[in-house]
Structure formats: structure tokens, C-alpha cells
Amino acid sequence: MKELLSEFRRAAFATLALAVVCCGLYPLIVFGIGQALFPDKANGSLIVDAGGIRGSRLIGQPFTADKYFHPRPSSAGNGYDPTSSGGSNLGPTSQKLRDAIAQNLADYRSQNGLATNAPVPADAVTGSGSGLDPHISLENAQLQAERVAKARSLKPEQVRTLIQQNTDPADLGILGDPGVNVLRLNLALDSIVTGERQAAMADGR
């Protein structure tokens, strides 16, 4: 009986010690390092302006209006729901997947004034594995530039300049491809309108 109680005490002590280390000290140390060395990333890489928090640079948002660049399709909830991250789970032999891609192709070409047989980048018609990818390819963005410029009465060159300014390079310069951050780009477009409106009001005074 004494040996059993001794084993029980040792087990209880080990459980308590591991709980303190693994559930208390370790998270606090990791939290402290994150806040000290990478505060922006540790707090969600949020995009904040005068209007408040607009979103995260790491999570896409659904945009559908002609005046905005559209993200890639998403199967996360109703689209870009961070609480339901995931892909469609449909395989290459799925008829449902083929039908969805065909519809996305038709919609993309129609929205952007492209020929019915015009090549379209894959990211314009297929979702990412997480359903939250904030980026689109440069080719995708360039194909949408004319539509956005027309909807906003801007010169295409202005829009293409903003595309370049909101393009993230490949990781370490060699891993993956450059990607255009859709949220940052659309916020930059909105800031042009806001700036022009403020300038017009100032001239009126």
C-alpha cells in the first residue's frame, strides 16, 4: 500500500510539474519571444488605417465588385472564413470539381472581357488548400487591371503601378512565385479615391 501511495505521489508530482512547464512556462516564453522579436506577425499581421482594422495580410477576403481585384476561389466556409479553413477535398477525377472550374473559367473571362478561349491562370479558377490565400498571381492581377481601371475611371497604368507596389516577392527570393496581396491592393485603390476627394474638397475651399 505504501509503495502504491508513493507511486501515486510521484505521478501526481510529475503531472503537476509538466503542467506548469508545458501549459504555463513554455507558452509564456514563446509569447514573450514573439512579442519581442516579431510583434507584427505575433499579433496577426493586421492592416490598420484611420478607419480601424481592415484585415490581416495573411488572410484573404471576398471581393466581388468590378472596382476591386477579385481573390482566388475559396472553399473555406462561405469563402475566406478563417474558422473553416480548408480546401474542397475534391480530387482530379471529380466531375463536381471539373464543373466548378468550367464555371469559374466562364465567369472570369466574362467579368474581365476576355475571349471565350483566352488562357486563364490556374489560381483564378481554383482555390488554395487553406481557402485563405491572400495572394493572386501577377498574371491574374494584370488580367483584372483593365476592368478595375474602367470601373474606377483610372488609367490602366495607375492600376498596374499599384499592382507592382503590392506584390510580395518569392520567399527568400527563390521559394515560390511573387504574389499580389489582394486586400492591400484594394485598400490602395480606395485610398486613391479618398485622396482625390480630399484634394477636391480642399480646392473648393
Summary of the structure (lengths in Angstrom):
residues: 205
radius of gyration: 24.2
end to end distance: 91.9
largest distance: 92.2
contacts: 526
relative contact order: 0.11
helix: 54%
strand: 9%
